[in-house]
């Protein structure tokens, strides 16, 4: 079931890593941001969208990781946008994304994964403003809906996940610092922030999420073990150690 977190902005959370699908009402119709995850989730999201009685006019992927590249035929044959960097790179990762989807959840329409096109300069039917950066994944973008007071953050600012550096590229600490500065600027215009995974943040919790991610990244840069409650989840030990190893290799 979807939760309306602001005027014309709905969120539906999947059990899989508490992934958030976001539905945004624009001037032309609905835009689906990062819909997912399982086949059942996608069908239930389609039911919720149908109940709104507003046509879907586009999709938007915040970045090119597999769980942000999903779609269902019931959403319609509409453009699915992403930043140009993501749209240009997705062909090289689409096969791997399909493999990961198969391994991670059931019923996902594999043939519809990653069919992206570059978002037009004026945004087309996608409302708001993109906050563009390259932390976590090349071509990452948050969606700032300043008129609704909402920031759709992609895989940033989660209460569940620590920052996860892109292992394929160097300079990720600097990329995160830049991204967090940009997101902090965007956050001045909002009271609601929707992460890709985890709970929606409201009010002062938005700044707290920014502070937590900044502290984690700063600890990695210093070579210290972060004091971060998110790391109490045993399953994050591996990703955290991967971050540490990447930073050590990057900084020498």
VEXDREN-2710 file (C-alpha; in Angstrom, 1 decimal):
% VEXDREN-2710
k/r/px/py/pz
1/UNK/0.0/0.0/0.0
2/UNK/1.3/3.5/-0.9
3/UNK/1.7/6.3/1.7
4/UNK/1.2/9.8/0.5
5/UNK/4.1/11.7/2.1
6/UNK/3.3/15.0/0.5
7/UNK/0.9/16.4/-2.0
8/UNK/1.1/14.2/-5.1
9/UNK/4.1/12.1/-3.8
10/UNK/3.5/8.5/-2.7
11/UNK/5.9/5.9/-1.4
12/UNK/5.5/2.1/-1.4
13/UNK/8.1/0.1/0.5
14/UNK/9.2/-3.4/-0.5
15/UNK/10.4/-5.9/2.0
16/UNK/13.6/-6.4/0.0
17/UNK/16.1/-4.1/1.8
18/UNK/13.2/-1.8/2.5
19/UNK/13.3/-0.4/-1.0
20/UNK/11.2/2.6/-1.7
21/UNK/9.2/3.0/-5.0
22/UNK/8.1/6.6/-5.4
23/UNK/5.1/7.9/-7.4
24/UNK/5.1/11.5/-8.3
25/UNK/2.2/13.4/-9.9
26/UNK/3.4/15.8/-12.6
27/UNK/1.6/18.2/-14.9
28/UNK/1.2/15.5/-17.5
29/UNK/0.6/12.5/-15.3
30/UNK/2.4/10.1/-13.0
31/UNK/6.2/9.5/-12.9
32/UNK/7.4/6.3/-11.3
33/UNK/10.8/6.6/-9.6
34/UNK/12.7/3.4/-9.0
35/UNK/9.7/1.0/-8.9
36/UNK/10.4/-2.4/-7.4
37/UNK/11.2/-4.9/-6.3
38/UNK/9.7/-8.4/-6.7
39/UNK/7.1/-9.3/-9.2
40/UNK/4.4/-9.2/-6.5
41/UNK/5.6/-5.8/-5.4
42/UNK/5.4/-4.5/-8.9
43/UNK/1.9/-5.9/-9.4
44/UNK/0.7/-4.3/-6.1
45/UNK/2.3/-1.0/-7.1
46/UNK/0.4/-1.2/-10.4
47/UNK/-2.8/-1.8/-8.5
48/UNK/-2.1/1.2/-6.3
49/UNK/-1.3/3.4/-9.3
50/UNK/-4.4/2.3/-11.2
51/UNK/-6.5/3.3/-8.1
52/UNK/-5.3/6.8/-8.5
53/UNK/-6.9/7.1/-11.9
54/UNK/-4.0/9.1/-13.3
55/UNK/-2.0/7.8/-16.3
56/UNK/1.7/6.9/-16.0
57/UNK/3.7/9.1/-18.4
58/UNK/7.3/8.2/-17.5
59/UNK/9.7/6.4/-15.3
60/UNK/12.9/7.7/-13.7
61/UNK/15.9/5.7/-12.4
62/UNK/18.0/7.5/-9.9
63/UNK/21.0/5.3/-10.9
64/UNK/22.0/2.1/-12.8
65/UNK/22.1/-0.5/-10.0
66/UNK/19.7/-3.4/-10.8
67/UNK/17.1/-2.7/-8.1
68/UNK/16.6/0.8/-9.6
69/UNK/16.2/-0.4/-13.2
70/UNK/12.9/-2.3/-12.9
71/UNK/9.6/-2.0/-14.6
72/UNK/6.3/-3.8/-15.3
73/UNK/4.2/-4.0/-18.4
74/UNK/1.2/-2.6/-16.5
75/UNK/3.0/0.7/-16.0
76/UNK/2.8/1.1/-19.8
77/UNK/5.2/1.6/-22.7
78/UNK/6.4/5.0/-21.7
79/UNK/9.9/6.7/-21.6
80/UNK/12.0/5.6/-18.7
81/UNK/14.5/8.4/-18.0
82/UNK/17.9/8.7/-16.3
83/UNK/20.8/11.0/-16.4
84/UNK/22.7/10.7/-19.7
85/UNK/25.7/9.0/-17.9
86/UNK/23.4/6.2/-16.6
87/UNK/21.5/5.8/-19.9
88/UNK/24.7/5.6/-21.8
89/UNK/26.3/3.0/-19.4
90/UNK/23.3/0.8/-18.7
91/UNK/23.8/-1.4/-21.8
92/UNK/27.1/-2.6/-20.4
93/UNK/25.6/-3.6/-17.1
94/UNK/22.1/-4.8/-18.2
95/UNK/23.0/-8.5/-18.4
96/UNK/24.5/-8.4/-14.9
97/UNK/21.5/-6.5/-13.6
98/UNK/19.2/-9.3/-15.0
99/UNK/21.4/-11.9/-13.3
100/UNK/21.2/-10.1/-9.9
101/UNK/17.5/-9.6/-10.2
102/UNK/17.0/-13.3/-10.8
103/UNK/19.2/-14.1/-7.8
104/UNK/17.5/-11.6/-5.5
105/UNK/13.8/-11.7/-6.0
106/UNK/11.1/-13.6/-7.9
107/UNK/8.8/-12.6/-10.7
108/UNK/10.7/-9.6/-12.0
109/UNK/10.1/-9.0/-15.7
110/UNK/13.7/-9.4/-16.8
111/UNK/13.2/-8.2/-20.4
112/UNK/12.1/-4.8/-19.1
113/UNK/15.2/-4.2/-16.9
114/UNK/17.3/-1.2/-17.7
115/UNK/15.5/0.2/-20.8
116/UNK/16.6/3.8/-20.2
117/UNK/16.8/6.9/-22.2
118/UNK/18.5/10.2/-21.4
119/UNK/16.3/12.7/-19.6
120/UNK/15.7/15.8/-21.8
121/UNK/17.4/19.0/-20.7
122/UNK/14.0/20.5/-19.6
123/UNK/13.1/17.3/-17.7
124/UNK/10.3/16.4/-20.0
125/UNK/7.4/15.1/-17.9
126/UNK/9.6/14.6/-14.8
127/UNK/8.8/17.4/-12.3
128/UNK/11.3/19.1/-10.1
129/UNK/15.0/19.5/-10.4
130/UNK/17.8/16.9/-10.6
131/UNK/20.6/16.9/-8.0
132/UNK/23.4/15.3/-10.0
133/UNK/26.5/13.6/-8.6
134/UNK/28.6/10.5/-9.0
135/UNK/28.7/9.1/-5.5
136/UNK/27.7/5.4/-5.1
137/UNK/27.2/5.0/-8.9
138/UNK/28.0/7.0/-12.0
139/UNK/25.2/9.1/-13.1
140/UNK/23.4/9.2/-9.8
141/UNK/20.6/11.8/-9.4
142/UNK/18.3/12.8/-6.6
143/UNK/15.0/14.5/-7.5
144/UNK/14.2/17.7/-5.7
145/UNK/10.5/18.6/-5.6
146/UNK/10.8/21.9/-3.9
147/UNK/7.2/22.9/-4.4
148/UNK/6.1/19.8/-2.4
149/UNK/9.0/20.0/0.1
150/UNK/10.3/16.6/-0.9
151/UNK/13.7/15.2/-1.8
152/UNK/13.9/11.8/-3.5
153/UNK/17.5/10.9/-2.6
154/UNK/18.2/7.6/-4.4
155/UNK/20.8/5.5/-2.6
156/UNK/21.8/8.2/-0.2
157/UNK/20.8/9.4/3.3
158/UNK/19.5/6.0/4.5
159/UNK/18.8/5.1/8.1
160/UNK/19.4/1.4/7.0
161/UNK/22.5/1.5/4.8
162/UNK/25.8/3.2/5.3
163/UNK/27.3/5.0/2.2
164/UNK/28.5/2.4/-0.2
165/UNK/31.3/3.5/-2.4
166/UNK/31.5/2.5/-6.1
167/UNK/34.2/-0.1/-6.2
168/UNK/34.8/0.5/-9.9
169/UNK/36.0/4.1/-9.6
170/UNK/38.6/6.0/-7.5
171/UNK/37.9/9.2/-5.8
172/UNK/34.7/8.1/-4.1
173/UNK/35.3/9.9/-0.8
174/UNK/35.6/13.2/-2.7
175/UNK/32.5/12.2/-4.8
176/UNK/30.6/11.6/-1.6
177/UNK/31.7/14.9/0.0
178/UNK/30.5/16.7/-3.1
179/UNK/27.2/14.8/-3.2
180/UNK/26.4/15.4/0.4
181/UNK/27.1/19.2/0.0
182/UNK/24.7/19.2/-3.0
183/UNK/22.1/17.3/-1.1
184/UNK/22.4/19.5/1.9
185/UNK/21.7/22.5/-0.3
186/UNK/18.6/20.7/-1.7
187/UNK/17.5/19.7/1.8
188/UNK/17.1/23.4/2.8
189/UNK/14.0/23.4/0.6
190/UNK/12.3/20.3/2.0
191/UNK/10.7/18.8/5.1
192/UNK/10.5/15.2/3.7
193/UNK/13.3/13.0/2.3
194/UNK/12.8/9.6/0.7
195/UNK/15.8/7.4/0.5
196/UNK/16.2/4.5/-1.8
197/UNK/16.1/2.1/1.2
198/UNK/14.8/2.6/4.7
199/UNK/12.4/5.0/6.5
200/UNK/11.2/8.3/5.1
201/UNK/12.9/11.2/7.0
202/UNK/10.9/14.1/8.1
203/UNK/11.8/17.4/9.7
204/UNK/15.0/17.5/11.7
205/UNK/15.7/13.8/10.8
206/UNK/16.7/15.0/7.3
207/UNK/19.7/16.9/8.7
208/UNK/20.5/14.0/11.0
209/UNK/20.7/11.7/8.0
210/UNK/23.1/14.1/6.3
211/UNK/25.2/14.3/9.4
212/UNK/25.4/10.5/9.8
213/UNK/26.6/10.0/6.2
214/UNK/29.1/12.8/6.6
215/UNK/30.5/11.3/9.8
216/UNK/30.8/7.9/8.2
217/UNK/32.7/9.3/5.2
218/UNK/34.9/11.4/7.4
219/UNK/35.8/8.4/9.5
220/UNK/36.8/6.4/6.4
221/UNK/39.0/9.3/5.3
222/UNK/40.8/9.4/8.7
223/UNK/41.2/5.6/8.7
224/UNK/39.0/5.4/11.8
225/UNK/36.3/2.9/12.5
226/UNK/33.0/4.8/12.2
227/UNK/30.8/5.0/15.3
228/UNK/27.6/4.3/13.3
229/UNK/24.5/2.5/14.6
230/UNK/23.8/1.2/11.1
231/UNK/26.9/-1.0/11.3
232/UNK/25.3/-3.0/14.1
233/UNK/23.5/-4.9/11.3
234/UNK/25.8/-8.0/10.8
235/UNK/25.0/-8.2/7.0
236/UNK/26.6/-4.8/6.5
237/UNK/30.0/-6.0/7.7
238/UNK/31.0/-7.1/4.2
239/UNK/30.0/-3.9/2.4
240/UNK/31.7/-1.8/5.1
241/UNK/35.0/-3.8/4.8
242/UNK/34.8/-3.3/1.1
243/UNK/34.6/0.5/1.6
244/UNK/37.6/0.4/4.0
245/UNK/39.7/-1.6/1.5
246/UNK/38.7/0.7/-1.4
247/UNK/39.7/3.8/0.6
248/UNK/43.0/2.2/1.6
249/UNK/43.8/1.4/-2.0
250/UNK/42.7/4.8/-3.2
251/UNK/44.6/6.8/-0.6
252/UNK/47.6/4.5/-0.5
END
